[in-house]
Amino acid sequence: MTARSEGKEVSATFEEREEDRRALLKKIVKEVETTSAQTGRKTLAPRLLAALAKVRREAFVRESEAALAYVDTALPIGHGQTISQPFIVAIMTELLDLGPDEAVLEIGTGSGYQAAVLAELARKVYSVEIVPALAERAQITLAAEGYHNIEIRCGDGGTGWPEHAPYDAVIVTAATPEIPRALIHQLKPNGRMIVPIGPRYGMQQLLLVRKDAAGNLTQRGILSVVFVPLRTAV
């Protein structure tokens, strides 16, 4: 992401960023193939690949981390939170099977990167962030990047956002010991939820949860992951 001239580090050019972005997408596609036995997905949907190619991850990381924007790793964004690894963003989004007329609830806005990817695929994204500074920064960044189908609320993600429920899909971007009951209630029949379940610090299991037309839930473990814990007001 950076070049060096006469011993000094200079900002990456547009061409260098595009090269880094293309290399990251290739790595994500390869990782999807490698993990297909666990995820059930051998490829990413073309709409998702286009979204990942379009969203400028460098806009959602701290300036000090800009050189790592297109490395396939999580990065700190302050306040003890992180921007997720791009592969994890990709596979979590893929498993939601979002349609262009659907509404999705995101728990844990963070930097706003995941919300931007979702916004490329869904009609509307409602995102809840408990840290006021992160919610404000994400709102500014998303507006600057031209996203107008995202609403952000600062509050307790464990309670969801009942005013706009029910949702076609729910994505939780922080680990919780169990699925918050409010999020289950706010998921539509035939809706999908992706959520990391497990201890606050340690290995967790990424779960894909489906609610059938009768309101019954089924769940399937996807991958072992490590997320920061879901913060609640309690």
C-alpha positions as CSV (number, residue, x, y, z in Angstrom):
1,M,0.0,0.0,0.0
2,T,3.0,2.3,0.2
3,A,5.9,3.1,-2.0
4,R,9.3,4.3,-1.0
5,S,11.2,7.1,-2.7
6,E,14.7,8.3,-1.7
7,G,14.3,6.4,1.6
8,K,11.0,8.1,2.5
9,E,7.6,6.4,2.7
10,V,5.0,8.0,0.4
11,S,1.3,7.4,0.0
12,A,0.2,4.6,-2.3
13,T,-1.0,5.7,-5.8
14,F,-4.4,4.9,-7.2
15,E,-2.8,2.2,-9.4
16,E,-1.0,0.6,-6.4
17,R,-4.2,0.6,-4.4
18,E,-6.1,-1.1,-7.2
19,E,-3.3,-3.7,-7.5
20,D,-3.6,-4.4,-3.8
21,R,-7.4,-4.6,-4.0
22,R,-7.2,-7.1,-6.9
23,A,-4.7,-9.2,-5.0
24,L,-6.9,-9.2,-1.9
25,L,-9.9,-10.3,-4.0
26,K,-7.9,-13.2,-5.4
27,K,-6.9,-14.2,-1.9
28,I,-10.5,-14.1,-0.7
29,V,-11.7,-16.2,-3.7
30,K,-9.0,-18.8,-3.0
31,E,-9.9,-18.9,0.7
32,V,-13.6,-19.4,-0.2
33,E,-12.6,-22.4,-2.3
34,T,-10.3,-23.8,0.5
35,T,-13.1,-23.5,3.1
36,S,-16.0,-24.7,0.9
37,A,-16.3,-28.0,2.9
38,Q,-17.2,-26.0,6.0
39,T,-19.1,-23.2,4.5
40,G,-20.9,-25.0,1.7
41,R,-19.9,-22.2,-0.7
42,K,-17.3,-22.8,-3.4
43,T,-17.6,-19.3,-4.9
44,L,-18.9,-15.9,-4.0
45,A,-21.9,-14.5,-5.8
46,P,-21.0,-12.1,-8.6
47,R,-22.9,-9.2,-6.9
48,L,-20.8,-9.7,-3.7
49,L,-17.6,-9.8,-5.6
50,A,-18.5,-6.6,-7.3
51,A,-19.3,-5.0,-3.9
52,L,-16.0,-6.1,-2.5
53,A,-14.2,-4.6,-5.5
54,K,-16.1,-1.4,-5.2
55,V,-16.0,-0.6,-1.4
56,R,-12.8,1.3,-0.6
57,R,-11.6,-0.4,2.6
58,E,-8.9,2.3,3.0
59,A,-11.7,4.8,3.8
60,F,-12.7,2.7,6.8
61,V,-9.4,2.2,8.6
62,R,-7.4,4.6,10.6
63,E,-4.8,6.6,8.8
64,S,-2.0,4.8,10.7
65,E,-3.3,1.5,9.3
66,A,-3.8,2.6,5.7
67,A,-0.9,0.6,4.4
68,L,-2.7,-2.5,5.6
69,A,-6.1,-1.7,4.2
70,Y,-5.9,-4.5,1.6
71,V,-4.2,-7.1,3.7
72,D,-6.5,-10.0,4.7
73,T,-6.5,-9.3,8.4
74,A,-8.5,-7.6,11.1
75,L,-7.3,-4.1,12.1
76,P,-7.8,-2.0,15.2
77,I,-10.2,1.0,14.9
78,G,-10.0,2.3,18.4
79,H,-12.1,1.8,21.5
80,G,-11.1,-1.9,21.7
81,Q,-12.8,-2.6,18.4
82,T,-11.7,-3.9,15.1
83,I,-12.5,-3.9,11.4
84,S,-13.1,-7.5,10.5
85,Q,-10.8,-9.6,8.2
86,P,-12.0,-9.1,4.6
87,F,-12.5,-12.9,4.1
88,I,-14.7,-13.1,7.1
89,V,-16.7,-10.0,5.9
90,A,-17.1,-11.8,2.5
91,I,-18.2,-15.2,3.8
92,M,-20.6,-13.8,6.4
93,T,-22.2,-11.6,3.7
94,E,-22.3,-14.5,1.2
95,L,-24.1,-16.7,3.7
96,L,-26.9,-14.1,4.1
97,D,-27.9,-14.5,0.4
98,L,-29.1,-10.9,0.4
99,G,-31.6,-9.8,-2.3
100,P,-31.8,-6.2,-3.7
101,D,-35.2,-5.6,-2.1
102,E,-34.3,-6.8,1.4
103,A,-33.6,-5.0,4.7
104,V,-30.7,-6.2,6.9
105,L,-29.9,-5.4,10.6
106,E,-26.3,-5.1,11.5
107,I,-25.2,-5.3,15.1
108,G,-21.8,-3.6,15.6
109,T,-21.2,-0.9,13.1
110,G,-17.6,-0.4,13.9
111,S,-15.9,1.5,11.1
112,G,-18.8,1.1,8.8
113,Y,-17.0,-1.2,6.3
114,Q,-19.3,-4.2,6.7
115,A,-22.3,-1.9,6.4
116,A,-21.0,-0.5,3.1
117,V,-20.7,-4.0,1.7
118,L,-24.2,-4.8,2.8
119,A,-25.5,-1.6,1.3
120,E,-24.2,-2.6,-2.1
121,L,-26.5,-5.7,-1.9
122,A,-29.6,-4.8,0.1
123,R,-32.3,-2.2,-0.2
124,K,-31.7,-0.9,3.4
125,V,-29.1,-1.4,6.2
126,Y,-29.9,-0.6,9.8
127,S,-26.8,-0.7,11.9
128,V,-26.5,-0.4,15.7
129,E,-23.2,0.6,17.4
130,I,-22.8,1.0,21.2
131,V,-19.7,3.3,21.1
132,P,-20.8,6.9,20.3
133,A,-17.5,7.9,18.7
134,L,-17.5,4.9,16.4
135,A,-21.1,5.5,15.4
136,E,-20.4,9.1,14.6
137,R,-17.2,8.4,12.7
138,A,-18.9,5.6,10.6
139,Q,-21.8,7.9,9.8
140,I,-19.4,10.6,8.5
141,T,-17.4,8.0,6.5
142,L,-20.4,6.3,4.9
143,A,-21.9,9.6,3.9
144,A,-18.6,10.7,2.4
145,E,-18.4,7.4,0.5
146,G,-21.9,8.1,-1.0
147,Y,-24.0,5.6,1.0
148,H,-27.5,6.8,1.6
149,N,-29.3,3.6,2.3
150,I,-27.7,3.0,5.7
151,E,-29.1,4.2,9.0
152,I,-27.0,4.1,12.2
153,R,-28.2,4.2,15.8
154,C,-26.0,4.5,18.8
155,G,-27.3,2.0,21.4
156,D,-27.3,-1.6,22.8
157,G,-27.1,-4.0,19.9
158,G,-28.4,-6.8,22.1
159,T,-31.9,-5.2,21.9
160,G,-31.7,-4.8,18.1
161,W,-33.7,-2.1,16.4
162,P,-37.4,-3.0,16.9
163,E,-38.8,0.1,15.2
164,H,-37.8,-1.2,11.8
165,A,-38.3,-4.9,12.4
166,P,-38.8,-7.5,11.0
167,Y,-35.6,-7.9,9.0
168,D,-34.9,-10.3,6.1
169,A,-31.4,-10.8,7.5
170,V,-29.4,-10.1,10.7
171,I,-25.6,-10.0,10.9
172,V,-23.8,-9.8,14.3
173,T,-20.2,-8.6,14.1
174,A,-19.2,-9.3,17.7
175,A,-19.1,-12.5,19.8
176,T,-21.9,-13.4,22.2
177,P,-22.4,-16.4,24.4
178,E,-25.9,-16.9,23.0
179,I,-28.1,-15.3,20.4
180,P,-29.9,-12.3,21.9
181,R,-33.6,-13.2,22.0
182,A,-34.5,-9.7,20.7
183,L,-32.7,-10.5,17.5
184,I,-34.5,-13.7,17.0
185,H,-37.8,-12.0,17.4
186,Q,-36.8,-9.3,14.9
187,L,-35.9,-11.8,12.2
188,K,-38.6,-12.4,9.6
189,P,-39.9,-15.8,8.8
190,N,-37.6,-17.3,6.2
191,G,-34.9,-14.9,7.4
192,R,-31.2,-15.6,7.9
193,M,-28.9,-14.6,10.7
194,I,-25.1,-15.0,10.9
195,V,-23.5,-14.6,14.4
196,P,-20.3,-15.6,16.2
197,I,-21.2,-17.6,19.3
198,G,-18.7,-18.4,22.1
199,P,-16.7,-17.0,25.0
200,R,-15.8,-13.3,25.2
201,Y,-12.1,-13.9,24.6
202,G,-11.1,-17.1,22.7
203,M,-12.3,-19.2,19.9
204,Q,-16.0,-18.9,18.8
205,Q,-18.1,-20.6,16.2
206,L,-19.7,-18.7,13.4
207,L,-23.3,-19.8,13.2
208,L,-25.8,-19.6,10.3
209,V,-29.3,-19.4,11.7
210,R,-32.5,-19.8,9.7
211,K,-36.0,-19.1,10.7
212,D,-38.6,-21.0,8.7
213,A,-42.1,-19.9,7.7
214,A,-43.5,-21.2,11.0
215,G,-40.9,-19.4,13.1
216,N,-38.8,-22.5,13.9
217,L,-35.0,-22.0,14.0
218,T,-32.3,-24.2,12.6
219,Q,-28.6,-23.5,13.0
220,R,-25.4,-24.7,11.4
221,G,-21.8,-24.2,12.5
222,I,-19.7,-22.7,9.8
223,L,-16.1,-21.8,10.9
224,S,-14.1,-21.2,14.0
225,V,-13.5,-17.4,14.4
226,V,-12.3,-14.9,16.9
227,F,-14.3,-11.7,17.3
228,V,-14.3,-8.9,19.9
229,P,-17.1,-9.4,22.4
230,L,-20.5,-7.9,21.9
231,R,-20.9,-5.0,24.3
232,T,-24.3,-4.3,25.9
233,A,-25.6,-1.7,28.2
234,V,-26.1,-4.3,31.0
